[in-house]
Amino acid sequence: MPSLIDIRRRIRSVKNTQQITKAMKMVSAAKLRRAQDRTIASRPYGALLRKVLGNVAAAIAGDEDAVENPLLARRDEKRILLVLITADKGLAGAFNTNLIKGAQRFQTERPGVEVKFVLIGRKGRDFFRKRAAIVAGEHVGLAAKLRHEDTAAIARQAMEMFRAEEIDAVYLIYNEFKSVATQTLTVARVLPAELPQQASPVDYIFEESPAEMLNELLPKYVEMEFYRALSESSASEHAARMTAMDAASSNAADMIERLTLYMNRVRQSSITKEIIEVVSGAAAAE
């Protein structure tokens, strides 16, 4: 049976841990608010850009002289670039584990296909560094200060590889933010770009030809998809960490309650034992 001093030390240790988890929860809550606002603000822009692309593509459909954009070229997917977006830090529940398992499952479901990885985030990088994975790029620290210029550079590199036919498709795997308690593992194909089919396309008046506009808009669309994926992942990370730290704080409170109850029982048993010894000694003296 542990002594009272050992139990008190353990209670003090759990209380210190609880203070840390509460502080981490508050920090994640503050960061989540900013990340959530940024993510929600980017969604309408992405949806409108896809709609415009669909309308421009509909205008080109009837033009037989239009040259197909290389970013729309469809080939057999024998070489795939998988962009895995994980977090730089842990203590976020199953956030990183689900992403890594999703990437492994993606690779397993495509036997005979060469999968190259672009690893965004320290957790994914550290995991696949130790495995026999083909790594085409590593990027750490982007989520701490998310900028469109950084994600656009990664997107341009992927587009250059696709144009040069080094790869046949580009996929993004990330956690999409739904709510504080829900993040959805998402696997999205970015290249070849899949343009939406508009039921009633808008009849634009073009100053430039529709083909030239499509050539200008498609790279911006791909860059936006990379930025949006990293923004969704950042918001999901803070939400997952806030939820995990809240659960850890609750578990610490339960453990403190159980240890305090156990400590009281040990102390009561010790006092009872001492009383019995005193009474027995007095009775023996008589």
TORDONU-463080 format. One line per 2 residues: number of its first residue (from 0); for each residue x, y negated, z of N, C-alpha, C. Coordinates in Angstrom, 1 decimal, padded with zeros to 4 digits, always signed. Layout:
REM TORDONU-463080
NUM> X/Y/Z/X/Y/Z/X/Y/Z  ...
//
This chain:
REM TORDONU-463080
0> +000.8/+001.2/+000.0/+000.0/+000.0/+000.0/+000.9/-001.3/+000.0  +000.7/-002.2/-000.9/+001.5/-003.4/-001.0/+001.2/-004.3/+000.3
2> +002.3/-005.0/+000.6/+002.1/-005.9/+001.8/+001.4/-007.1/+001.4  +001.0/-007.9/+002.5/+000.2/-009.1/+002.3/+001.0/-010.1/+001.5
4> +002.3/-010.2/+001.7/+003.2/-011.1/+001.0/+003.2/-010.8/-000.5  +003.3/-009.5/-000.8/+003.3/-009.1/-002.3/+002.0/-009.5/-002.9
6> +000.9/-009.3/-002.2/-000.4/-009.6/-002.8/-000.6/-011.1/-003.0  -000.1/-011.9/-002.0/-000.2/-013.4/-002.1/+000.7/-013.9/-003.3
8> +001.9/-013.3/-003.5/+002.7/-013.6/-004.6/+002.1/-013.3/-005.9  +001.4/-012.2/-006.0/+000.7/-011.9/-007.2/-000.5/-012.8/-007.5
10> -001.2/-013.2/-006.5/-002.3/-014.1/-006.6/-001.8/-015.5/-007.1  -000.6/-015.9/-006.5/+000.0/-017.2/-006.9/+000.4/-017.1/-008.4
12> +001.0/-016.0/-008.8/+001.4/-015.8/-010.2/+000.2/-015.9/-011.2  -000.9/-015.2/-010.8/-002.0/-015.2/-011.7/-002.6/-016.6/-011.8
14> -002.6/-017.4/-010.7/-003.1/-018.7/-010.7/-002.3/-019.6/-011.6  -001.0/-019.4/-011.6/-000.1/-020.2/-012.4/-000.4/-019.9/-013.9
16> -000.6/-018.6/-014.2/-000.9/-018.2/-015.6/-002.2/-018.8/-016.0  -003.2/-018.8/-015.1/-004.5/-019.4/-015.4/-004.4/-020.9/-015.7
18> -003.6/-021.6/-015.0/-003.4/-023.0/-015.3/-002.8/-023.2/-016.7  -001.9/-022.3/-017.1/-001.3/-022.4/-018.5/-002.4/-022.1/-019.5
20> -003.2/-021.1/-019.3/-004.2/-020.7/-020.3/-005.2/-021.8/-020.5  -005.6/-022.4/-019.3/-006.6/-023.5/-019.4/-006.0/-024.7/-020.2
22> -004.7/-025.0/-019.9/-004.1/-026.1/-020.7/-004.0/-025.8/-022.2  -003.7/-024.6/-022.5/-003.6/-024.2/-023.9/-005.0/-024.3/-024.6
24> -006.0/-023.9/-023.8/-007.4/-024.0/-024.4/-007.7/-025.5/-024.7  -007.4/-026.4/-023.8/-007.7/-027.8/-024.0/-006.9/-028.4/-025.2
26> -005.6/-028.0/-025.3/-004.8/-028.4/-026.5/-005.4/-027.9/-027.8  -005.8/-026.6/-027.8/-006.4/-026.1/-029.0/-007.7/-026.7/-029.3
28> -008.5/-027.1/-028.3/-009.8/-027.7/-028.6/-009.6/-029.1/-029.2  -008.6/-029.8/-028.8/-008.3/-031.1/-029.4/-007.8/-031.0/-030.8
30> -007.0/-030.0/-031.0/-006.5/-029.8/-032.4/-007.6/-029.3/-033.3  -008.4/-028.4/-032.7/-009.5/-027.9/-033.5/-010.4/-029.0/-034.1
32> -010.7/-030.0/-033.3/-011.6/-031.0/-033.7/-011.1/-031.7/-035.0  -009.8/-032.0/-035.0/-009.2/-032.7/-036.2/-009.1/-031.7/-037.4
34> -008.7/-030.5/-037.1/-008.6/-029.5/-038.2/-010.0/-029.2/-038.8  -011.0/-029.1/-037.9/-012.4/-028.9/-038.4/-012.9/-030.0/-039.2
36> -012.7/-031.3/-038.8/-013.1/-032.4/-039.6/-012.4/-032.4/-041.0  -011.1/-032.1/-041.0/-010.4/-032.1/-042.3/-010.9/-031.0/-043.2
38> -011.2/-029.8/-042.6/-011.7/-028.7/-043.4/-013.1/-029.0/-044.0  -014.0/-029.5/-043.2/-015.3/-029.8/-043.6/-015.3/-030.9/-044.7
40> -014.4/-031.9/-044.5/-014.3/-033.0/-045.5/-013.7/-032.5/-046.9  -012.9/-031.4/-046.9/-012.4/-030.9/-048.1/-013.3/-030.1/-048.9
42> -014.3/-029.5/-048.3/-015.2/-028.6/-049.0/-016.1/-029.2/-050.1  -016.7/-030.4/-049.8/-017.4/-031.0/-050.9/-016.6/-031.4/-052.1
44> -015.3/-031.8/-051.9/-014.5/-032.1/-053.0/-014.2/-030.9/-053.8  -013.9/-029.8/-053.2/-013.6/-028.5/-053.9/-014.8/-028.0/-054.7
46> -016.0/-028.1/-054.0/-017.2/-027.7/-054.7/-017.5/-028.6/-056.0  -017.3/-029.9/-055.8/-017.6/-030.8/-057.0/-016.6/-030.6/-058.1
48> -015.3/-030.3/-057.7/-014.3/-030.1/-058.7/-014.6/-028.8/-059.5  -015.1/-027.7/-058.8/-015.4/-026.5/-059.5/-016.6/-026.8/-060.5
50> -017.6/-027.6/-060.0/-018.7/-027.9/-060.9/-018.3/-028.7/-062.1  -017.4/-029.6/-062.0/-016.9/-030.4/-063.1/-016.2/-029.5/-064.1
52> -015.3/-028.6/-063.5/-014.6/-027.6/-064.4/-015.6/-026.8/-065.2  -016.6/-026.3/-064.5/-017.6/-025.5/-065.2/-018.3/-026.3/-066.4
54> -018.6/-027.5/-066.1/-019.2/-028.4/-067.2/-018.2/-028.6/-068.4  -016.9/-028.9/-068.0/-015.9/-029.1/-069.1/-015.7/-027.8/-069.9
56> -015.7/-026.7/-069.2/-015.5/-025.4/-069.9/-016.6/-025.1/-070.8  -017.9/-025.5/-070.3/-019.0/-025.3/-071.2/-019.0/-026.1/-072.5
58> -018.4/-027.3/-072.4/-018.2/-028.2/-073.5/-017.2/-027.6/-074.5  -016.2/-026.9/-074.0/-015.2/-026.3/-074.9/-015.7/-025.0/-075.5
60> -016.7/-024.3/-074.9/-017.1/-023.0/-075.3/-017.5/-023.0/-076.8  -018.1/-024.1/-077.3/-018.5/-024.1/-078.7/-017.5/-024.5/-079.7
62> -016.3/-024.9/-079.2/-015.2/-025.4/-080.0/-014.3/-024.3/-080.4  -014.3/-023.8/-081.6/-013.5/-022.7/-082.1/-012.0/-023.1/-082.2
64> -011.7/-024.4/-082.4/-010.3/-024.8/-082.5/-009.6/-025.0/-081.2  -010.3/-024.9/-080.1/-009.7/-025.2/-078.8/-008.8/-024.0/-078.4
66> -007.6/-024.4/-077.9/-006.6/-023.4/-077.5/-006.9/-023.0/-076.0  -006.9/-021.8/-075.8/-007.2/-021.3/-074.4/-006.0/-021.7/-073.5
68> -006.4/-022.3/-072.3/-005.4/-022.7/-071.3/-004.7/-021.4/-070.8  -003.4/-021.5/-070.6/-002.6/-020.3/-070.1/-003.1/-019.9/-068.7
70> -003.6/-020.8/-067.9/-004.1/-020.5/-066.6/-005.3/-019.7/-066.5  -006.0/-019.5/-067.7/-007.2/-018.8/-067.8/-006.9/-017.4/-068.5
72> -005.7/-017.1/-068.8/-005.4/-015.9/-069.5/-005.6/-014.7/-068.6  -006.3/-013.7/-069.1/-006.6/-012.5/-068.3/-005.7/-011.4/-068.8
74> -005.0/-010.7/-067.9/-004.1/-009.6/-068.3/-004.4/-008.5/-067.3  -003.9/-007.3/-067.6/-004.0/-006.2/-066.7/-003.2/-006.5/-065.4
76> -003.8/-006.4/-064.3/-003.1/-006.8/-063.0/-002.1/-005.7/-062.6  -000.9/-005.8/-063.2/+000.2/-004.8/-062.9/+001.2/-005.5/-061.9
78> +001.2/-006.8/-061.9/+002.1/-007.6/-061.0/+001.3/-008.7/-060.4  +001.2/-008.6/-059.1/+000.3/-009.6/-058.4/+001.1/-010.4/-057.4
80> +000.8/-011.6/-057.3/+001.4/-012.5/-056.2/+000.3/-012.7/-055.2  +000.6/-012.2/-053.9/-000.3/-012.3/-052.8/+000.2/-013.4/-051.8
82> -000.5/-014.4/-051.7/-000.2/-015.5/-050.8/-000.9/-015.3/-049.4  -000.1/-014.9/-048.4/-000.6/-014.6/-047.1/-000.4/-015.8/-046.2
84> -001.5/-016.2/-045.6/-001.4/-017.4/-044.7/-001.7/-017.0/-043.3  -000.6/-017.0/-042.5/-000.8/-016.6/-041.0/-000.4/-017.8/-040.2
86> -000.4/-017.6/-038.9/+000.0/-018.7/-038.0/+001.5/-018.7/-037.7  +002.0/-019.8/-037.2/+003.4/-019.8/-036.7/+003.5/-019.3/-035.3
88> +002.4/-019.3/-034.5/+002.4/-018.9/-033.1/+001.4/-017.8/-032.9  +001.6/-017.2/-031.7/+000.7/-016.1/-031.3/-000.3/-016.6/-030.3
90> -000.7/-015.7/-029.4/-001.7/-016.0/-028.4/-003.0/-016.5/-029.0  -003.4/-015.9/-030.1/-004.6/-016.3/-030.8/-005.5/-015.1/-031.1
92> -005.5/-014.1/-030.1/-006.3/-012.9/-030.3/-005.8/-012.1/-031.5  -006.8/-011.6/-032.2/-006.5/-010.8/-033.4/-006.3/-011.5/-034.7
94> -006.1/-012.9/-034.6/-006.0/-013.7/-035.8/-005.0/-013.2/-036.7  -003.7/-013.1/-036.3/-002.6/-012.7/-037.2/-002.7/-011.2/-037.5
96> -003.1/-010.4/-036.6/-003.2/-009.0/-036.8/-004.1/-008.6/-037.9  -005.3/-009.2/-037.9/-006.3/-009.0/-039.0/-005.8/-009.4/-040.4
98> -005.1/-010.5/-040.4/-004.5/-011.0/-041.7/-003.5/-010.0/-042.2  -002.6/-009.6/-041.3/-001.5/-008.7/-041.8/-002.1/-007.3/-042.2
100> -003.1/-006.8/-041.4/-003.7/-005.6/-041.8/-004.4/-005.7/-043.2  -005.1/-006.9/-043.4/-005.7/-007.1/-044.7/-004.7/-007.1/-045.8
102> -003.6/-007.7/-045.6/-002.5/-007.7/-046.7/-002.0/-006.3/-046.9  -001.8/-005.5/-045.9/-001.4/-004.1/-046.1/-002.5/-003.3/-046.8
104> -003.7/-003.6/-046.4/-004.8/-002.9/-047.1/-004.9/-003.3/-048.6  -004.7/-004.5/-048.9/-004.7/-005.0/-050.2/-003.7/-004.3/-051.1
106> -002.5/-004.1/-050.5/-001.4/-003.4/-051.2/-001.7/-001.9/-051.3  -002.3/-001.3/-050.3/-002.6/+000.1/-050.4/-003.7/+000.4/-051.4
108> -004.6/-000.4/-051.5/-005.7/-000.2/-052.4/-005.3/-000.3/-053.9  -004.1/-000.8/-054.2/-003.7/-001.0/-055.6/-002.4/-000.2/-055.8
110> -002.5/+001.2/-055.8/-001.3/+002.0/-056.0/-000.7/+001.7/-057.5  +000.6/+001.7/-057.5/+001.2/+001.5/-058.9/+001.3/+000.0/-059.3
112> +000.8/-000.9/-058.4/+000.8/-002.3/-058.7/+002.0/-003.0/-057.9  +002.8/-003.8/-058.6/+003.8/-004.5/-057.9/+003.2/-005.7/-057.2
114> +003.3/-005.8/-055.9/+002.7/-006.9/-055.1/+003.9/-007.7/-054.6  +004.0/-009.0/-055.0/+005.0/-009.9/-054.4/+004.3/-010.8/-053.4
116> +005.0/-011.1/-052.3/+004.4/-011.9/-051.3/+005.0/-013.3/-051.2  +004.1/-014.3/-051.0/+004.5/-015.6/-050.6/+003.9/-015.7/-049.2
118> +004.8/-015.8/-048.2/+004.4/-015.8/-046.8/+004.4/-017.2/-046.2  +003.3/-017.6/-045.8/+003.1/-018.9/-045.2/+002.8/-018.6/-043.7
120> +003.7/-019.1/-042.8/+003.5/-018.8/-041.4/+004.5/-017.8/-040.9  +005.0/-018.1/-039.7/+006.1/-017.3/-039.1/+005.7/-015.9/-038.8
122> +004.4/-015.6/-038.3/+004.0/-014.3/-038.0/+004.0/-013.3/-039.1  +003.5/-013.8/-040.3/+003.5/-012.9/-041.4/+004.9/-012.7/-042.0
124> +005.7/-013.8/-041.9/+007.1/-013.7/-042.4/+007.9/-012.7/-041.6  +007.8/-012.8/-040.3/+008.5/-011.9/-039.4/+008.1/-010.4/-039.6
126> +006.8/-010.2/-039.8/+006.4/-008.8/-040.0/+006.9/-008.2/-041.3  +006.7/-008.9/-042.4/+007.1/-008.3/-043.7/+008.6/-008.4/-044.0
128> +009.3/-009.2/-043.2/+010.8/-009.1/-043.3/+011.3/-007.8/-043.0  +010.7/-007.1/-042.0/+011.1/-005.8/-041.5/+010.6/-004.7/-042.4
130> +009.8/-005.0/-043.3/+009.2/-003.9/-044.2/+009.8/-004.0/-045.6  +009.6/-003.0/-046.4/+010.1/-003.0/-047.7/+009.2/-003.8/-048.6
132> +009.1/-005.1/-048.4/+008.2/-005.9/-049.2/+008.9/-006.8/-050.1  +008.4/-007.1/-051.3/+009.0/-008.1/-052.2/+008.5/-009.5/-051.8
134> +009.4/-010.3/-051.3/+009.1/-011.6/-050.9/+009.5/-012.6/-051.9  +008.6/-013.4/-052.5/+008.9/-014.4/-053.5/+009.0/-015.8/-052.9
136> +008.6/-015.9/-051.6/+008.7/-017.3/-051.0/+008.3/-017.2/-049.5  +009.0/-018.0/-048.7/+008.7/-018.1/-047.3/+008.5/-019.6/-046.9
138> +007.4/-019.9/-046.1/+007.2/-021.3/-045.7/+006.7/-021.2/-044.3  +007.4/-022.0/-043.4/+007.1/-022.0/-042.0/+006.9/-023.4/-041.6
140> +005.9/-023.7/-040.7/+005.7/-025.0/-040.1/+004.8/-025.9/-040.9  +004.1/-025.4/-041.9/+003.2/-026.2/-042.7/+002.0/-026.6/-042.0
142> +001.5/-025.7/-041.2/+000.2/-026.0/-040.5/+000.3/-027.0/-039.4  +001.6/-027.2/-038.9/+001.7/-028.2/-037.8/+001.4/-029.6/-038.3
144> +001.8/-029.9/-039.5/+001.5/-031.2/-040.1/+001.1/-030.9/-041.6  -000.1/-030.6/-041.8/-000.6/-030.2/-043.1/-000.7/-031.4/-044.1
146> +000.0/-031.2/-045.2/+000.1/-032.2/-046.2/-000.2/-031.6/-047.6  -000.9/-032.3/-048.4/-001.3/-031.8/-049.7/+000.0/-031.6/-050.6
148> +001.0/-032.4/-050.4/+002.2/-032.3/-051.2/+002.9/-031.0/-051.0  +002.9/-030.5/-049.8/+003.6/-029.2/-049.5/+002.8/-028.0/-050.1
150> +001.5/-028.0/-050.0/+000.7/-026.9/-050.5/+000.7/-027.0/-052.1  +000.7/-028.2/-052.6/+000.8/-028.4/-054.1/+002.0/-027.8/-054.7
152> +003.2/-028.0/-053.9/+004.4/-027.4/-054.4/+004.4/-025.9/-054.5  +003.8/-025.3/-053.5/+003.6/-023.8/-053.5/+002.7/-023.4/-054.7
154> +001.6/-024.1/-054.9/+000.7/-023.8/-056.0/+001.4/-024.0/-057.3  +002.2/-025.0/-057.5/+002.9/-025.2/-058.8/+003.9/-024.1/-059.1
156> +004.5/-023.6/-058.0/+005.4/-022.5/-058.2/+004.7/-021.2/-058.7  +003.5/-021.0/-058.1/+002.7/-019.8/-058.5/+002.2/-020.0/-059.9
158> +001.8/-021.2/-060.3/+001.3/-021.5/-061.7/+002.5/-021.3/-062.7  +003.7/-021.7/-062.3/+004.8/-021.5/-063.3/+005.1/-020.0/-063.5
160> +005.0/-019.2/-062.4/+005.2/-017.8/-062.5/+004.1/-017.1/-063.3  +002.9/-017.6/-063.2/+001.8/-017.1/-064.0/+002.0/-017.4/-065.5
162> +002.3/-018.7/-065.8/+002.5/-019.1/-067.2/+003.7/-018.3/-067.8  +004.7/-018.0/-067.1/+005.9/-017.3/-067.6/+005.6/-015.8/-067.7
164> +004.4/-015.4/-067.3/+004.0/-014.0/-067.3/+004.9/-013.1/-066.4  +005.4/-013.7/-065.3/+006.1/-012.9/-064.3/+005.1/-012.2/-063.4
166> +003.9/-012.7/-063.3/+002.8/-012.1/-062.6/+001.6/-012.2/-063.4  +000.6/-011.3/-063.1/-000.6/-011.3/-063.8/-001.8/-011.8/-063.0
168> -001.7/-012.1/-061.8/-002.7/-012.6/-061.0/-002.2/-013.2/-059.7  -002.9/-014.1/-059.1/-002.5/-014.7/-057.8/-003.7/-014.6/-056.9
170> -003.5/-014.1/-055.7/-004.6/-014.0/-054.7/-004.1/-014.7/-053.4  -005.1/-015.3/-052.7/-004.9/-015.9/-051.4/-005.6/-015.0/-050.4
172> -005.0/-014.8/-049.3/-005.6/-014.1/-048.2/-005.4/-015.0/-046.9  -006.6/-015.3/-046.3/-006.6/-016.3/-045.2/-007.9/-016.1/-044.4
174> -008.0/-016.7/-043.3/-009.2/-016.7/-042.4/-010.0/-018.0/-042.7  -011.2/-017.8/-043.2/-012.1/-018.9/-043.5/-012.8/-019.3/-042.2
176> -012.9/-020.6/-041.9/-013.5/-021.1/-040.7/-015.0/-021.1/-040.9  -015.7/-020.4/-040.0/-017.2/-020.4/-040.0/-017.7/-021.2/-038.7
178> -017.2/-020.8/-037.6/-017.5/-021.5/-036.3/-016.4/-021.2/-035.3  -016.6/-021.8/-034.1/-015.5/-021.6/-033.1/-015.4/-020.1/-032.8
180> -016.4/-019.3/-032.9/-016.4/-017.9/-032.5/-016.2/-017.0/-033.7  -016.3/-017.5/-034.9/-016.3/-016.7/-036.1/-015.4/-017.2/-037.1
182> -014.4/-016.3/-037.5/-013.5/-016.6/-038.7/-013.6/-015.4/-039.6  -013.7/-015.6/-040.9/-013.9/-014.5/-041.8/-012.7/-014.3/-042.6
184> -012.2/-013.1/-042.7/-011.0/-012.7/-043.5/-011.5/-012.8/-045.0  -010.7/-013.6/-045.7/-011.1/-013.9/-047.1/-010.0/-013.5/-048.0
186> -010.3/-012.8/-049.1/-009.3/-012.5/-050.2/-009.9/-013.1/-051.4  -009.2/-014.2/-052.0/-009.7/-014.9/-053.1/-008.7/-014.9/-054.2
188> -009.2/-014.7/-055.4/-008.3/-014.7/-056.6/-008.3/-016.2/-057.1  -007.1/-016.7/-057.3/-007.0/-018.1/-057.7/-006.6/-018.1/-059.2
190> -005.7/-017.2/-059.6/-005.3/-017.1/-061.0/-005.4/-015.7/-061.5  -005.9/-015.5/-062.7/-006.5/-016.5/-063.6/-007.7/-017.2/-063.0
192> -007.8/-018.5/-063.3/-008.9/-019.2/-062.7/-010.2/-018.7/-063.3  -011.2/-018.6/-062.4/-012.5/-018.2/-062.8/-013.5/-019.4/-062.7
194> -013.9/-019.9/-063.9/-014.7/-021.1/-063.9/-016.1/-020.7/-063.7  -016.9/-021.5/-062.9/-018.3/-021.2/-062.7/-019.1/-021.4/-064.0
196> -020.1/-020.6/-064.2/-021.0/-020.8/-065.3/-022.2/-021.7/-064.9  -022.3/-022.8/-065.5/-023.4/-023.8/-065.2/-024.6/-023.4/-065.9
198> -025.7/-023.3/-065.2/-027.0/-023.0/-065.8/-027.5/-024.2/-066.7  -027.3/-025.4/-066.2/-027.6/-026.6/-067.0/-026.5/-027.5/-067.0
200> -025.5/-027.3/-067.8/-024.3/-028.2/-067.8/-024.6/-029.6/-068.1  -023.8/-030.5/-067.5/-024.0/-031.9/-067.7/-023.3/-032.3/-069.1
202> -024.0/-033.1/-069.8/-023.5/-033.6/-071.1/-022.7/-034.8/-070.9  -021.3/-034.6/-070.7/-020.4/-035.7/-070.5/-020.1/-036.4/-071.8
204> -019.8/-037.7/-071.7/-019.2/-038.5/-072.8/-017.7/-038.5/-072.5  -016.9/-037.8/-073.4/-015.5/-037.6/-073.1/-014.7/-038.7/-073.9
206> -013.8/-039.4/-073.2/-012.8/-040.2/-073.8/-011.7/-039.4/-074.4  -011.2/-038.4/-073.6/-010.3/-037.5/-074.2/-011.1/-036.2/-074.6
208> -010.4/-035.3/-075.3/-011.1/-034.1/-075.7/-011.3/-033.2/-074.4  -012.3/-032.4/-074.4/-012.6/-031.5/-073.3/-011.4/-030.6/-073.0
210> -010.7/-030.1/-074.0/-009.6/-029.2/-073.8/-008.5/-030.0/-073.0  -008.2/-031.2/-073.3/-007.2/-032.0/-072.6/-007.6/-032.2/-071.2
212> -008.9/-032.5/-071.0/-009.4/-032.7/-069.6/-009.2/-031.4/-068.8  -009.5/-030.3/-069.4/-009.4/-029.0/-068.7/-008.0/-028.7/-068.4
214> -007.0/-029.1/-069.3/-005.6/-028.9/-069.0/-005.1/-029.7/-067.8  -005.8/-030.9/-067.6/-005.4/-031.7/-066.5/-006.1/-031.3/-065.2
216> -007.3/-030.8/-065.3/-008.1/-030.5/-064.1/-007.7/-029.2/-063.5  -007.3/-028.2/-064.3/-007.1/-026.8/-063.8/-005.9/-026.8/-062.8
218> -004.8/-027.4/-063.1/-003.7/-027.4/-062.0/-004.2/-028.1/-060.7  -005.0/-029.2/-060.9/-005.5/-029.9/-059.7/-006.4/-028.9/-058.9
220> -007.2/-028.1/-059.6/-008.1/-027.2/-059.0/-007.3/-026.1/-058.2  -006.3/-025.6/-058.8/-005.5/-024.6/-058.1/-004.8/-025.2/-056.9
222> -004.2/-026.4/-057.1/-003.6/-027.0/-055.9/-004.6/-027.3/-054.8  -005.8/-027.6/-055.1/-006.8/-027.9/-054.1/-007.2/-026.6/-053.4
224> -007.2/-025.4/-054.1/-007.6/-024.2/-053.5/-006.5/-023.8/-052.5  -005.3/-024.0/-052.8/-004.2/-023.7/-051.9/-004.3/-024.6/-050.6
226> -004.6/-025.9/-050.8/-004.7/-026.8/-049.7/-005.9/-026.4/-048.8  -007.0/-026.1/-049.5/-008.2/-025.8/-048.8/-008.0/-024.5/-047.9
228> -007.3/-023.5/-048.5/-007.1/-022.2/-047.8/-006.3/-022.5/-046.6  -005.2/-023.3/-046.7/-004.4/-023.6/-045.5/-005.1/-024.4/-044.5
230> -006.0/-025.3/-044.9/-006.8/-026.1/-044.0/-007.8/-025.2/-043.3  -008.4/-024.3/-044.0/-009.4/-023.3/-043.3/-008.6/-022.4/-042.3
232> -007.4/-022.0/-042.7/-006.6/-021.1/-041.8/-006.2/-021.9/-040.6  -005.9/-023.2/-040.7/-005.5/-024.0/-039.5/-006.6/-024.1/-038.6
234> -007.8/-024.4/-039.1/-008.9/-024.6/-038.2/-009.3/-023.2/-037.5  -009.2/-022.2/-038.3/-009.5/-020.8/-037.7/-008.5/-020.5/-036.6
236> -007.2/-020.8/-036.8/-006.2/-020.5/-035.8/-006.5/-021.2/-034.5  -006.8/-022.5/-034.6/-007.1/-023.2/-033.3/-008.4/-022.7/-032.6
238> -009.4/-022.3/-033.5/-010.6/-021.8/-032.9/-010.3/-020.4/-032.2  -009.5/-019.6/-032.9/-009.2/-018.3/-032.3/-008.4/-018.4/-031.0
240> -007.4/-019.3/-031.1/-006.6/-019.5/-029.8/-007.4/-020.1/-028.7  -008.3/-021.0/-029.0/-009.2/-021.5/-027.9/-010.1/-020.5/-027.3
242> -010.6/-019.6/-028.2/-011.4/-018.5/-027.7/-010.6/-017.5/-026.9  -009.4/-017.2/-027.3/-008.6/-016.2/-026.6/-008.1/-016.8/-025.3
244> -007.8/-018.1/-025.2/-007.4/-018.7/-024.0/-008.5/-018.8/-023.0  -009.7/-019.1/-023.5/-010.9/-019.1/-022.6/-011.1/-017.7/-022.0
246> -011.0/-016.7/-022.8/-011.2/-015.3/-022.3/-010.1/-015.0/-021.3  -008.9/-015.4/-021.6/-007.7/-015.2/-020.6/-008.0/-015.9/-019.3
248> -008.5/-017.1/-019.3/-008.8/-017.8/-018.1/-009.8/-017.1/-017.3  -010.9/-016.6/-018.0/-011.9/-015.9/-017.3/-011.4/-014.6/-016.7
250> -010.6/-013.9/-017.4/-010.0/-012.7/-016.9/-009.1/-013.0/-015.7  -008.4/-014.1/-015.7/-007.5/-014.5/-014.6/-008.4/-014.8/-013.4
252> -009.5/-015.4/-013.6/-010.4/-015.7/-012.4/-010.9/-014.5/-011.8  -011.3/-013.5/-012.6/-011.8/-012.2/-012.1/-010.7/-011.5/-011.4
254> -009.5/-011.5/-011.9/-008.3/-010.8/-011.2/-008.0/-011.5/-009.9  -008.1/-012.8/-009.8/-007.8/-013.5/-008.6/-008.9/-013.1/-007.5
256> -010.1/-013.0/-008.0/-011.2/-012.6/-007.0/-011.0/-011.2/-006.5  -010.6/-010.3/-007.4/-010.4/-008.9/-006.9/-009.2/-008.8/-006.0
258> -008.1/-009.6/-006.3/-006.9/-009.5/-005.5/-007.2/-010.2/-004.1  -008.0/-011.2/-004.1/-008.3/-011.9/-002.8/-009.1/-010.9/-002.0
260> -010.1/-010.3/-002.6/-010.9/-009.3/-001.8/-010.0/-008.2/-001.3  -009.1/-007.7/-002.1/-008.2/-006.6/-001.7/-007.3/-007.1/-000.6
262> -006.8/-008.4/-000.7/-005.9/-008.9/+000.3/-006.7/-009.0/+001.7  -007.9/-009.4/+001.6/-008.7/-009.5/+002.9/-008.9/-008.1/+003.5
264> -009.1/-007.1/+002.7/-009.3/-005.8/+003.2/-008.0/-005.3/+003.9  -006.9/-005.6/+003.2/-005.6/-005.2/+003.8/-005.3/-005.9/+005.1
266> -005.6/-007.2/+005.1/-005.4/-008.0/+006.4/-006.4/-007.5/+007.5  -007.6/-007.2/+007.1/-008.6/-006.7/+008.1/-008.1/-005.3/+008.6
268> -007.6/-004.5/+007.7/-007.1/-003.2/+008.2/-005.9/-003.3/+009.1  -005.0/-004.3/+008.8/-003.8/-004.5/+009.6/-004.2/-005.0/+011.0
270> -005.2/-006.0/+011.0/-005.7/-006.5/+012.3/-006.3/-005.4/+013.1  -007.2/-004.6/+012.5/-007.8/-003.5/+013.2/-006.8/-002.5/+013.8
272> -005.8/-002.2/+013.0/-004.7/-001.3/+013.4/-004.0/-001.9/+014.7  -003.7/-003.2/+014.6/-003.0/-003.8/+015.8/-003.9/-003.8/+017.0
274> -005.2/-004.0/+016.8/-006.1/-004.0/+018.0/-006.2/-002.6/+018.6  -006.3/-001.6/+017.7/-006.3/-000.2/+018.2/-005.0/+000.1/+019.0
276> -003.9/-000.4/+018.5/-002.6/-000.1/+019.2/-002.6/-000.8/+020.6  -003.1/-002.0/+020.6/-003.1/-002.8/+021.9/-004.0/-002.1/+022.9
278> -005.2/-001.7/+022.4/-006.2/-001.0/+023.3/-005.6/+000.4/+023.8  -005.0/+001.1/+022.8/-004.5/+002.4/+023.2/-003.3/+002.2/+024.2
280> -002.5/+001.2/+024.0/-001.4/+001.0/+025.0/-002.0/+000.6/+026.3  -003.0/-000.2/+026.4/-003.6/-000.6/+027.7/-004.2/+000.6/+028.4
282> -004.9/+001.4/+027.6/-005.5/+002.6/+028.2/-004.5/+003.6/+028.7  -003.3/+003.7/+028.0/-002.3/+004.6/+028.5/-001.6/+004.0/+029.7
284> -001.6/+002.7/+029.9/-000.9/+002.1/+031.1/-001.8/+002.3/+032.3  -003.1/+002.4/+032.1/-004.0/+002.7/+033.3/-003.8/+004.1/+033.7
//
